[in-house]
Amino acid sequence: MSQLHRDKTLALAAVFQAAGLAAELARTGKSHADAETFLQRSALILDTDDISTIYPDARGLEQGLMWLEGCLMEQGRSLAQAGEIVRLGLGIVQVEKHLLRSPDVQNSLRQRLETVARQQQFNPDMSANELAQALGSVYVDTLGSLRFRVQLRGNAQHLQAAGMAERIRAILLAGVRAAWLWRRLGGRRWHLIFTRSQILSEIRAIAKTV
């Protein structure tokens, strides 16, 4: 497995981690907290395509690797909510595609993320909830203005819970950041169909190293 293929697979796993976490929150109101925090932090790492800088520990993407593997395997039909994770993952990729066509939104997004990064630098004890609120606000004001939006399906009670919308938006923002990276590394939607076996092999090779 080449370094490029490994990096591209990890970026795609980050997209699916965002999709899976968003689906979990919408359905149950709960998620894998460590995986959620790991993705939130990645959204603030700009000016690099280096996987080891954006995702400093591949173990932080274990959940995404698992979801990606399950969705790609034929027996993925038995994975709970596999279809929903795929739908959300492709939705995140579609949002990134619309972002690519919107330079004004790109500039605004960058400025807002730089502001949040400075706030975190001045307040290193910023809680996960505070970071989610800040990133959620960024999502609404930037990606939320694009013509295409990710549509969540889930339990209305959970979706309307205090702070839930911000957490989901923060996760989706991190997912779009991952989709941006995946595309820059050469990732394309058709790879999910025509290079499925290769991606699965890469996932299993990564699993042996983390």
The 8 nearest C-alpha neighbors of each residue, nearest first, counted from 0:
[[1, 4, 201, 2, 5, 204, 3, 200],
 [2, 0, 4, 3, 5, 6, 201, 7],
 [1, 3, 5, 4, 6, 0, 7, 8],
 [4, 2, 6, 1, 5, 7, 184, 0],
 [3, 5, 7, 1, 6, 2, 8, 0],
 [6, 4, 2, 8, 3, 7, 9, 1],
 [7, 5, 3, 9, 8, 4, 2, 50],
 [6, 8, 4, 10, 9, 5, 181, 184],
 [9, 7, 11, 5, 6, 10, 12, 4],
 [8, 10, 12, 6, 11, 7, 13, 5],
 [11, 9, 13, 7, 181, 12, 8, 177],
 [10, 12, 14, 8, 13, 9, 181, 7],
 [11, 13, 63, 9, 64, 15, 14, 10],
 [14, 12, 16, 10, 11, 15, 63, 177],
 [15, 13, 174, 11, 17, 12, 16, 177],
 [16, 14, 18, 12, 63, 17, 13, 88],
 [63, 15, 17, 13, 19, 18, 14, 12],
 [16, 18, 174, 20, 14, 15, 170, 19],
 [19, 17, 15, 88, 87, 21, 84, 16],
 [20, 18, 22, 16, 84, 21, 17, 15],
 [19, 21, 23, 17, 22, 18, 30, 16],
 [20, 22, 24, 18, 23, 19, 167, 17],
 [21, 23, 19, 25, 20, 24, 26, 18],
 [24, 22, 20, 26, 21, 25, 27, 30],
 [23, 25, 28, 29, 21, 27, 26, 22],
 [24, 26, 153, 22, 23, 158, 28, 27],
 [25, 27, 153, 23, 154, 24, 22, 28],
 [28, 26, 29, 24, 23, 25, 157, 154],
 [27, 29, 24, 157, 25, 26, 23, 30],
 [30, 28, 24, 27, 23, 31, 26, 25],
 [31, 29, 32, 23, 24, 20, 28, 35],
 [30, 32, 34, 33, 35, 29, 20, 62],
 [31, 33, 35, 34, 30, 36, 29, 37],
 [34, 32, 36, 35, 31, 37, 59, 38],
 [33, 35, 37, 31, 32, 36, 59, 38],
 [34, 36, 32, 38, 33, 37, 31, 39],
 [37, 35, 39, 33, 38, 34, 32, 40],
 [38, 36, 34, 35, 40, 39, 33, 59],
 [39, 37, 41, 35, 36, 40, 173, 34],
 [38, 40, 36, 41, 37, 42, 173, 35],
 [41, 39, 42, 38, 37, 43, 36, 44],
 [40, 42, 38, 43, 53, 44, 39, 173],
 [41, 43, 173, 40, 39, 44, 176, 38],
 [42, 44, 41, 40, 116, 45, 112, 113],
 [43, 45, 41, 42, 53, 46, 40, 47],
 [44, 46, 47, 43, 42, 109, 53, 48],
 [47, 45, 44, 48, 49, 43, 109, 53],
 [48, 46, 49, 45, 44, 52, 53, 50],
 [47, 49, 50, 180, 46, 53, 183, 52],
 [50, 48, 52, 47, 51, 53, 6, 54],
 [49, 51, 53, 52, 54, 6, 48, 55],
 [50, 52, 55, 54, 49, 53, 56, 57],
 [53, 51, 55, 50, 49, 54, 47, 44],
 [52, 54, 50, 41, 51, 44, 55, 49],
 [53, 55, 51, 56, 50, 52, 57, 41],
 [56, 54, 51, 52, 53, 57, 50, 59],
 [55, 57, 58, 54, 59, 51, 60, 209],
 [56, 58, 59, 60, 54, 209, 55, 61],
 [59, 57, 61, 60, 56, 209, 62, 206],
 [58, 60, 57, 56, 61, 34, 37, 54],
 [61, 59, 63, 58, 57, 62, 64, 13],
 [62, 60, 64, 58, 63, 59, 65, 57],
 [61, 63, 65, 60, 64, 16, 66, 34],
 [16, 62, 64, 12, 66, 60, 15, 65],
 [63, 65, 12, 61, 67, 62, 66, 68],
 [66, 64, 62, 68, 63, 67, 69, 61],
 [65, 67, 63, 69, 68, 64, 70, 62],
 [68, 66, 64, 70, 65, 69, 15, 63],
 [69, 67, 65, 71, 66, 70, 64, 199],
 [68, 70, 75, 66, 72, 67, 71, 65],
 [69, 71, 75, 67, 68, 81, 72, 66],
 [72, 70, 68, 69, 67, 75, 195, 73],
 [73, 71, 75, 74, 69, 70, 68, 199],
 [74, 72, 75, 71, 76, 70, 69, 77],
 [73, 75, 76, 72, 77, 69, 78, 70],
 [76, 74, 69, 70, 72, 78, 73, 77],
 [77, 75, 74, 78, 81, 73, 70, 82],
 [76, 78, 75, 74, 79, 81, 69, 80],
 [79, 77, 75, 81, 76, 80, 69, 70],
 [80, 78, 81, 77, 76, 82, 75, 83],
 [79, 81, 83, 82, 78, 84, 22, 19],
 [82, 80, 84, 78, 83, 79, 70, 85],
 [83, 81, 85, 80, 84, 86, 70, 76],
 [82, 84, 86, 80, 85, 81, 87, 22],
 [85, 83, 81, 87, 19, 18, 86, 82],
 [84, 86, 88, 82, 83, 87, 89, 81],
 [87, 85, 83, 89, 84, 88, 90, 82],
 [86, 88, 90, 84, 18, 89, 85, 83],
 [87, 89, 85, 18, 91, 90, 15, 86],
 [88, 90, 92, 86, 91, 87, 85, 93],
 [91, 89, 87, 93, 88, 92, 149, 86],
 [90, 92, 94, 88, 93, 89, 175, 87],
 [93, 91, 89, 95, 90, 94, 178, 96],
 [92, 94, 90, 96, 91, 95, 89, 97],
 [95, 93, 91, 97, 96, 92, 147, 98],
 [96, 94, 98, 92, 93, 97, 175, 179],
 [95, 97, 93, 99, 94, 98, 92, 100],
 [96, 98, 94, 100, 99, 95, 93, 101],
 [99, 97, 95, 101, 100, 96, 94, 105],
 [98, 100, 96, 97, 101, 95, 102, 105],
 [99, 101, 97, 98, 102, 96, 95, 105],
 [100, 102, 98, 104, 103, 99, 105, 97],
 [103, 101, 105, 104, 106, 100, 99, 98],
 [104, 102, 106, 105, 101, 107, 108, 98],
 [103, 105, 107, 101, 106, 102, 141, 108],
 [106, 104, 102, 108, 103, 107, 109, 101],
 [107, 105, 109, 103, 108, 104, 102, 110],
 [106, 108, 104, 110, 109, 105, 111, 103],
 [109, 107, 105, 111, 106, 110, 141, 104],
 [108, 110, 112, 106, 107, 111, 113, 105],
 [111, 109, 113, 107, 108, 112, 106, 114],
 [110, 112, 114, 108, 113, 109, 107, 137],
 [113, 111, 115, 109, 114, 110, 116, 43],
 [112, 114, 116, 110, 111, 115, 109, 117],
 [113, 115, 111, 117, 112, 116, 118, 110],
 [114, 116, 118, 112, 117, 113, 119, 111],
 [117, 115, 113, 119, 114, 118, 43, 112],
 [118, 116, 120, 114, 119, 115, 121, 113],
 [119, 117, 115, 121, 120, 116, 122, 114],
 [118, 120, 122, 116, 117, 123, 121, 115],
 [121, 119, 117, 118, 122, 123, 116, 115],
 [120, 122, 118, 119, 123, 117, 116, 124],
 [121, 123, 119, 124, 120, 125, 118, 117],
 [124, 122, 119, 125, 120, 121, 118, 126],
 [123, 125, 122, 126, 119, 121, 120, 127],
 [126, 124, 123, 122, 129, 119, 130, 127],
 [127, 125, 129, 128, 124, 130, 131, 123],
 [126, 128, 130, 129, 131, 36, 125, 39],
 [129, 127, 131, 126, 130, 132, 166, 162],
 [130, 128, 132, 126, 131, 127, 125, 133],
 [129, 131, 133, 127, 132, 128, 134, 126],
 [132, 130, 128, 166, 134, 169, 129, 133],
 [133, 131, 135, 129, 165, 130, 134, 128],
 [132, 134, 130, 136, 131, 135, 129, 137],
 [135, 133, 169, 137, 131, 136, 132, 130],
 [136, 134, 165, 169, 168, 132, 138, 137],
 [135, 137, 139, 133, 134, 138, 132, 140],
 [136, 138, 134, 140, 135, 139, 141, 111],
 [137, 139, 135, 142, 136, 141, 140, 143],
 [138, 140, 143, 136, 137, 141, 142, 135],
 [139, 141, 137, 138, 143, 136, 142, 144],
 [142, 140, 143, 138, 144, 139, 108, 104],
 [143, 141, 138, 144, 145, 139, 140, 104],
 [142, 144, 139, 141, 145, 140, 138, 148],
 [143, 145, 142, 141, 140, 146, 139, 104],
 [146, 144, 142, 147, 143, 97, 148, 98],
 [145, 147, 148, 144, 97, 143, 94, 142],
 [148, 146, 145, 94, 149, 97, 93, 143],
 [149, 147, 150, 94, 146, 143, 145, 90],
 [148, 150, 90, 151, 91, 87, 147, 94],
 [149, 151, 148, 152, 87, 90, 147, 86],
 [152, 150, 149, 153, 25, 22, 87, 21],
 [153, 151, 25, 150, 154, 26, 22, 83],
 [152, 154, 26, 25, 155, 151, 158, 22],
 [153, 155, 26, 157, 156, 25, 158, 27],
 [156, 154, 158, 157, 159, 153, 25, 160],
 [155, 157, 159, 154, 158, 160, 28, 153],
 [158, 156, 28, 160, 154, 159, 155, 25],
 [157, 159, 155, 156, 160, 25, 163, 154],
 [160, 158, 156, 157, 155, 161, 163, 164],
 [159, 161, 157, 163, 158, 162, 156, 164],
 [162, 160, 163, 159, 164, 158, 165, 157],
 [161, 163, 165, 164, 160, 166, 132, 128],
 [162, 164, 166, 165, 160, 161, 158, 167],
 [165, 163, 167, 166, 162, 168, 158, 159],
 [166, 164, 135, 168, 132, 163, 162, 167],
 [167, 165, 163, 131, 169, 164, 168, 170],
 [166, 168, 170, 164, 169, 165, 21, 171],
 [167, 169, 135, 171, 165, 170, 166, 172],
 [170, 168, 135, 134, 172, 166, 131, 167],
 [171, 169, 167, 173, 168, 172, 17, 174],
 [170, 172, 174, 168, 173, 169, 17, 167],
 [173, 171, 169, 175, 174, 170, 168, 138],
 [174, 172, 42, 176, 170, 171, 175, 38],
 [175, 173, 14, 171, 177, 17, 172, 176],
 [174, 176, 178, 172, 177, 173, 95, 91],
 [175, 177, 173, 179, 174, 178, 42, 172],
 [178, 176, 174, 180, 175, 179, 10, 14],
 [179, 177, 175, 181, 180, 176, 92, 14],
 [178, 180, 176, 182, 177, 181, 175, 95],
 [179, 181, 177, 183, 178, 182, 184, 48],
 [182, 180, 178, 186, 184, 10, 183, 179],
 [181, 183, 186, 185, 184, 179, 180, 178],
 [184, 182, 180, 185, 181, 179, 186, 48],
 [185, 183, 181, 182, 186, 7, 180, 3],
 [186, 184, 182, 183, 181, 187, 7, 180],
 [185, 187, 182, 181, 184, 7, 190, 188],
 [188, 186, 189, 190, 182, 185, 191, 181],
 [189, 187, 190, 191, 186, 192, 89, 92],
 [188, 190, 191, 192, 187, 193, 194, 186],
 [191, 189, 194, 193, 192, 188, 187, 195],
 [190, 192, 189, 195, 188, 194, 193, 71],
 [193, 191, 190, 189, 195, 194, 188, 71],
 [192, 194, 190, 195, 191, 189, 196, 197],
 [195, 193, 190, 197, 196, 192, 191, 198],
 [194, 196, 198, 191, 197, 192, 193, 199],
 [197, 195, 199, 198, 194, 200, 193, 71],
 [196, 198, 200, 194, 199, 195, 201, 202],
 [199, 197, 201, 195, 200, 196, 202, 194],
 [198, 200, 202, 196, 201, 197, 68, 195],
 [201, 199, 197, 203, 198, 202, 196, 204],
 [200, 202, 204, 198, 199, 203, 205, 197],
 [203, 201, 199, 205, 204, 200, 198, 206],
 [202, 204, 206, 200, 205, 201, 199, 207],
 [203, 205, 201, 207, 206, 202, 200, 208],
 [204, 206, 202, 208, 207, 203, 201, 209],
 [205, 207, 203, 204, 208, 209, 202, 61],
 [208, 206, 205, 204, 209, 203, 202, 201],
 [207, 209, 205, 206, 204, 57, 203, 58],
 [208, 206, 58, 207, 57, 205, 56, 61]]
